[in-house]
């Protein structure tokens, strides 16, 4: 689960950086990267939810 949290943190940092570039500078490529990161975050969060539920049942 610790590995999963590290992946989520790294992906969120990438999302924040790219989203800020899009908002501040109008960088369209950064917007594309931010949207891709948001999809990855969604998948990672679903994995976290499953892992969290499994751990709570122990």
N, C-alpha and C positions, 0 to 999 in steps of 0.2 A: 504494500500500500504506500510505503514511503517513496518508492520509485514513481508511482502514479502521481503523487503529489508534486514531485520534482518536474515531471513532464507537464503537468497542468501549469505550474508556475512559469516554466520556460516558454510555453506557448502563449500564456497571457502577456508576458513581457514583450514578446514579438508582436502580438496584437496591439498592445498599447503604443509601441513605437510606430508601427505602420499607420494606425488610426490617427495618431497625432500628426504625422507627416501629411496625410490626406487633408485633415482639417486645417492645419496651419498653412501649408504650402500649395494645396490643391493638387498634390501628386497623385495622379490616377493609378499608377502602378502600385503605389503603396496601398491604395484603397482596395485593389484586387488582392493583394497579399493579406490585408486585414480581414477581408471577407473569407478567404481561405482559412486563416487562423481561427476565425469564429466557428467555422464548421468543425475544425479539429478539436476545438475546445468543447463543443457540444458532445462529440463522441467521447472525449476523455471524461467529461462530467457524468455521462451515463455509466461509464465504467466505474467511476468513483462511487456512484450511487449503489451499483450492484455490490461492489466490494464492501461498502459501508454496511449495507443490509446483512451481508454474510457474517461480518464481524460482530454485529450486534446480536445475532442469533446464537453466538457461541457462549 
